[in-house]
Amino acid sequence: MANLFSEKAKKQRDGVRPLADRFRPSTLNEVVGQTHILGEYDLLRRMITSDTLRSAIFWGPPGTGKTTLAHVIANESTCHVESFNAAMIGVADIRRIIEEARNRIEQNAERTILFLDEIHRFSRSQQDVLLEAVEHGVIILIGATTENPAYTVNNALISRSTLFQLEPLTKQEIETVLRSAISETRGLGSLDITCEDEAIQHWSLVADGDARRALNALEIAVGSCGSNCITLEDAQQSIQKKAVRYDRKGDGHYDHASALIKSIRVNDTDAALYWLATMLEAGEDPRFIARRMSIFASEDIGMADPRAIEQAASAWLIIERVGMPECQLTLSQLVMYLAKAKKSRAVDNAIWQARDAVKNHRTVIAPTDHDPQKLPAITAKYDE
């Protein structure tokens, strides 16, 4: 009777699992995307297929397959696997797992894999507990994170692990995932669902590389459209807004600012406006953008167009007084002006040459009368 009840309980649990979870790949050949690390001769595939995996950290945006790879490793490895969300486990649990892992090695040489999802939520002191066990091979640590490990994981733990960076899936890869989910039994194959090509293409574009988001939209459409045929309109209703990939607290914050500045520097107005729009759409503080543009006006334009700094100062003042959404027009005008302006690094070069002279040359006592002959030569050609 116990088996009957457990089978019924399992079916009930499976009945409420989201499509994205039910359709999660269980073998390496079912994984879509990440060909830069899972190619035929690439390191991660070789480590998984040969069952020689060592501690690793998977870093990438949501929906790119970090947890999926951990499940695949668990299915294809001969190791004992322990899986936890880092926010739900404490130091006492970690010490217990390490002790049990040590016992397995001593009793039958069985290795233990510890998968920690969202490892960036694991405190530094908690991470320290793992160091010795990871270093001595008692535990094979698999960590998954959406945050840059350089800022969220102990350096000592990073140095003992292989870092794999996962990339957003391409539009074609998202389409492949969706079509498989519609046709295969472990997905929606038993429901005899059909989807217009335009619907699948819409999900693939708006999901922005996130397979989970695309599968969730598909499941919503199937459950709410009242028909076995999913149209473009159904797809549009099921996924309301494109997910802009942007992390205001991590690398994405500065990567986008860097992309904006580089576009302005090479006079690419279209690219500059695109990156500006991306930052604003993601909810970036317009004052942060104004501050970076003010620095750019002196650093990259300077004496080539002295009006640039006036434009930046005026724009910053308007942004402070007006705010969003209206100040996006002011920011757009400023970005277009700076992108079209002549460029010069003369001011930047001049001050750094002067600072270098102060630091590295013999100290000059301030004279009562200006005597340029006593000062180090500093060259600043304003037409550079």
N, C-alpha and C positions, 0 to 999 in steps of 0.2 A: 504493500500500500504506500509505503514511503516513496518508492520510485514513481508511482503514479502521481502522487501529489507534487513531487519535485518536477516531473515533466510538465504538469499543468502550470506550475509556477513559472517555469522557464518560458513556456509559450506566452503566458500573460506578460512577462517582462519584455519578451521580444515584440509583442504586439504594440507596445508603447514606445519602442525605440525609434528615433527619427531615421529617415531614409539615409542621411549622411553617415549615421553610425552603422546601420544595417549593411550598407553598401561598401563599407571600409574594406580595402583589399586585405587578404590574408596571406597572399604569396607575393614574392618579388615580381613575378611576371604580370601580376594584376595592377601594379603601381603605374600610374600615368604621370609623366613629367619627370623633372629632376635628372634629365639625361646627362648633365654635366658631372654628376657623382654616381649615377647608376648605369652608365654605359657598360658595354660588354667587358671592357678592360679597365674600368675605373675602380678606384680603391674600395669604395664602400660596397659595391656589388661583390668584389672578390673576397672582402672580409666576411660578408654575410654568407655567401655560398660555401666558403671553406670553413665556416664556423670558427673563425679566428678573431672575432671582433674584440677590440679593446675599448676602454672607456671613450665615450664620444659625446659631443654636444651638438644637437641639431638647432640651428638658429635660422629663423625666417618668419615672414608674415603669416597671419592666420590662414588656415585652409590650404596650406602648401604641402602637407603630408608629414609633419614632424611626428605626431602621435601614430599615424599610420605606419611609418617606418619602424617605430618601436614595436607595434603589434606584429609586423612581418618578421622582425628579428626574433620575437618571442616564439612565433610559430615555426621558424626554420632552424632555431638553435636547439642544441641538446642541453643547454643550461637551465637551471631553475630560475624562474622569473618572478620578481616582485614589482608591482606597479602601483604608484601612488601619485596623487597631485601634491606638489610641494607644500601647498597651503594647508593640507590636511594631515600632515605627519610631523611628529616632534622628535626631539633628540633621543628620548627613550626608545621610540620605535626604530630609529636608525641603529642604535646600539644593539637592539635585539636582532635586527636583520643581519648585522655584521657578525654577531656571535653564531647565529644559525648558519650563515655562509661559511664560517670557519669550520664548523662541525661537519658540514657536507664535504668539504675538501678533505678533511682528515678521515672521514668514514669511507667515502667512495670516489674521491677526487672530482666530485661534481661542482662545477662553477655556478656562481649566482649573478644574475643580471638585475640591477636595481634601476628601474625606469622612474624618473622624476619629471612629471609634466609641470610646466611653468616653474622651472628651477630658479628663475629670477625672483620668485616669491619666497625662496628659501634664504633665511638670514645668514650672514657671514659666519656667525658662531655655529649654526647648524651645519653649514658647509664644512667647517673645520673638522667636525666629527668624522667626516668621510675620508679625509686626506690620507691617513695611514692605511686604511683598508684598500683604497684605490691604488695607492703607490705600491703596496705589496701584492696586489692582484687578488685580494680576498673578495673584493666586489668589482664587478664590471659596471660602471656607472653610465647610463644613457640619460642625458638631460635634454629637455626640449624647452625652448624659450623664444618669445617674440622680441625680447630686448637684447641689445648688444651685450654679449657675455663679458666684454672687456670692462663694462661698468657694473655688471650685476653678479658676476661669478668670481670667486677668489682666483687670483692669478696662479696660485699654487695648484688649484684644481684644474684650471685651463691648461697648464703646462703638462699635466698628466693625462690629458684627453686629446682626442682628435676633433677639431672643429669642422663641421660641415654646414655650409650656408645654403639654405634652400631658397629657391626663387619662385616668384608668382608664376602660376601656370599660364601658358599662352592661350589665346582665344581658341586655337584649334584643339589644344589639350582639354580645355573645359568642354568643348563640344563632344569630344570623345567620351569623356566621363558621363555626360548627360545622356548620350545615345545608348551607352552601355547600361546605364541605370534604368532606362525605359525598356530595354529589350531583355535583360537578364533576369532570371528567376529570383536571385537574391536581392534584386531591386524591385522594379514594378512590372516585371515581365508577365506575371500571372494576371494582371489587370487589363491586358489588351489595350494599352494606351497608345495613341498616336500623337505626334507633335508636329506642327508646321515648322519647316526649316527656319522661317523668320523668328519663331518663338525661341528656338534653341540658339540662334545667332544673337538674339537680344540678351538672353541670360549670359551667354559667353562673354559678351562685351561689358555688360553692367556689373557682373561679378568681379571684374578687375583682378583676375588671377586667383580668386578664392573659390576652390571647388566646393567647400562646405556651403558657402552662400548660394552658389548655383543650384546645388541639390536641395537645399531648403526651399528655394523659390519653386523648383519643380514640384516638390511635395505639396506646397501650398496650392499651386495651380490645380494639381490633380484632385485635391480634396475639396476645392471650392468652386470649380468651374461647372460642375453638373453635367459634364459631357466627357466622352472618351477621347475627344480630339481637342488638344490644347492649341489655341490660336495665339497670334501675336498680342492681341488685346489681353488675353488671359495672362500671358507672360509679363506684360507691362504692369498689370495690376498686382502681380505676385511679388514683384521686386521694385519697390518704389523709387529708390535713389541709388545712383552709382556710389559704391564705397570708395572714397578717396583714401589712398594709402598715405598716411601722414602721421608721424608720431611727434607731438609737440614737446615731449620730454626726452626724446632720444636722438639718435643719429639723423632720423628723417627730417627733423626740425632744421638742422644745419646743412644737411645735404641739399634740401630744396633751396635754401638761401644761397648756397654756393652755386647751384645751377642757375639761379636768377642772375647772380652777379657775373658769372662767366658769360652768360648770353649777352648781357649789357656790354661787357668788356669787348666782345667781338662784333658789336653793332648789329646783333641779330634781334631786331625788335619783336618779331613774331614769337620767337622762343622765349624772350623775356616776358612777354605778356602771358604766354602759356603758363610759365612757372609762377608768375604773380597770381593768376587766376586759380591755380592749384592750391597755393598757400591760403588764399582768401576763402576758397570753397571748403577747405579743411578747418577753417575757424582760426587761422593764425591771427595774432594780435597785430593790427595794422601799424601800431607804434614800433613794433620790432622791425618791420619792413622799412619804415621811415628812418629808423636809426641806422640800419645797414646802408640805405641809399645815401644818407648824409655822409657817412664815412667814405663811400665810393666816390662821391662828388669831389672830395679833396684828394683821395688816394689815387684814383685812376683818371681823373679829368684835370683837376687843379688849374694851373695857369693856362692850359689850352683853351679853357672856357670858364673864366671866373664867375660867370652868371650861374653855373651849375650849382654852386653851393648856396646861392641865393634862392634858386628854385627849390632845393632840398629843404632849406630852412622854412620857406613859405609853406611848402606842402606839409611839413611836420606840424606847423602851427594850425593849419586847417584841419588836419587829421585829429589833433587833440580837441579841437572845438566842435567838430561836426560828428565824428565817429562813423561807424558802419550803419547802413550800407552805402550812404552817400559818398563817404571819403574814398571809396574804391575808384571813383572817377579821378580824384586828385592823385592817388597813387599811380593810376594808369598814365596820367599825363606826365608825372615825374619820371616814371620808368621809360616812357617813349622819348622824353627829352634827353635823358642820360644816355640811352642807347644810340641816339643819333648824334650826340655831341662828339667833338674831337677828343682824343684821349692823350694823356701825358702822365708819366710817373715822376715828373720833375720834383714836385713838392714832396712826395714820398721819399724819393732818393735823397733829396737835400737834407731833410731832418734826420734821416738815419746816418748819413755821412757826418753830420754835425754831432750827433750823439756818439758815434764811433770816435770822432776826434777828441771829444771830452773824456771818454773812458780810456782810450789807449795811447794818448799823447801826453807829454809833460804838461803839468798843470800851469795854466796861465793866470797870473794875478790880475784882477780887474784893474785897468789903468784909470787914472783920473781923466786923461785925454784919450780919445779913440786912436789906436795905432794898429791898423790892419796888418802891418808887417810882423807883429808878434803873434798873430793868430795862425793856426793851421789853415791850409788852403782847402776850401770846400767848393766843389763844382756842382752847379745846378743849372743845367741848360733847359730853359723853359719850353723850347720847341721840340724836345725829345718825344 
